[in-house]
């Protein structure tokens, strides 16, 4: 069994879309329902029969970098160390055997900050609807005191331009709005293949 | 005042000795060398088929049962009853060859079986099973062991200084003896527990207004009043109802302080599991009884957990037995992890 934990149901939908695109069929994907639950969930993993029966061969966790990719990695590393007594040294690199364990930080290209919505927006950044959305936020920034808008707000604005009226990343993934072949998804897709 | 304090001390001492905290099993059935604990008031045992759940109940039974106890058996509680307590064993079969020798791991009688149970106060009771004929006394380290009985060609040894831990009562997964059930019920009546028993059973079947043990033929049977012109033999109310009556009777009037229940959910609809557990746990707490029950049912696990939890504290542990590389490995799951498992819909069986 290859088990992948992701932050929420939106992340799960994106990962499922990527897996379909990358022809990855053997990953079990489960949300841990928010980074606030990460430590509690990972700490409880050893009670699961898949772990005690040693059925898990590979185990990986995804987490958003948010404002500080290094801090997010430390959070992930601490959770894995506390729960499974395994120390991961760097993002995306597996350690151990039975199970192999790794963590992956979802971030912008620089790896320092960002989140799932940034990846999704980057994947459509060459499209007209993205440029319209960006101009809208540029206009807002010029005419209001707000200079930085949250990626989730931008993604929702972009989603508002799509046929289906819904703002969720998961819906965008499920409806095929996101171009999985985009190089924005390259690093995470490679990681998923390595699990 | 002094007498009251003394009585209270005795009561407290008796109460604390009734709580098993840990079981150690070596070379018994599929258990190679396993320690299970910490145990709680309610211990649910789960795992795949043939993972050792019933074997664990048998081990607890063997270590707590005293073959040299001359008191009249309240229930079937002699070690020699073991073949038919949790399993169905033909009386025609060679018990030695087909049952007793299989208690040894890999059916290898060279492997000495050791089972120990310890309480939260540090008292320990142990039993050894060996196929080698022992001298009457065996010296091991600083302790002397005594040959106390035999199971076929298997000899039972216990330490001379063994503590008397609580006696167990067994509820196998097969139907119980209706005559024994009537006798047990009459003990409940004798101890003025009839109303309480009827109230507990009404939670399972609200039609039940009264339970009576009646002798219309050669032997007594238990009947229920469910509003029909005649009282109905309780076997007609289903296996789950009969088992619960059996278990509640033992709780209310028995001497056993440890109940060993195999496949507790058998015959019970999932909608009554919570009230069943509420009743069992309330009685177990009031009467200071510890329960070990095997289950294959997630609904049973979560119903028991819900009934056992109060203010973030729980009287329940889930013990899962897994077979890993031919060895049985126990995992003790406490309340906080059960809550996480339920929240994230994890499979725990």
Interface residues (C-beta under 8 A of the other chain):
Chain A: X30 X32 X33 X40 X41 X44 X46 X47 X48 X49 X52 X53 X54
Chain B: X320 X322 X323 X324 X325 X329 X331 X333 X337 X340 X341 X344 X346 X347 X348 X349
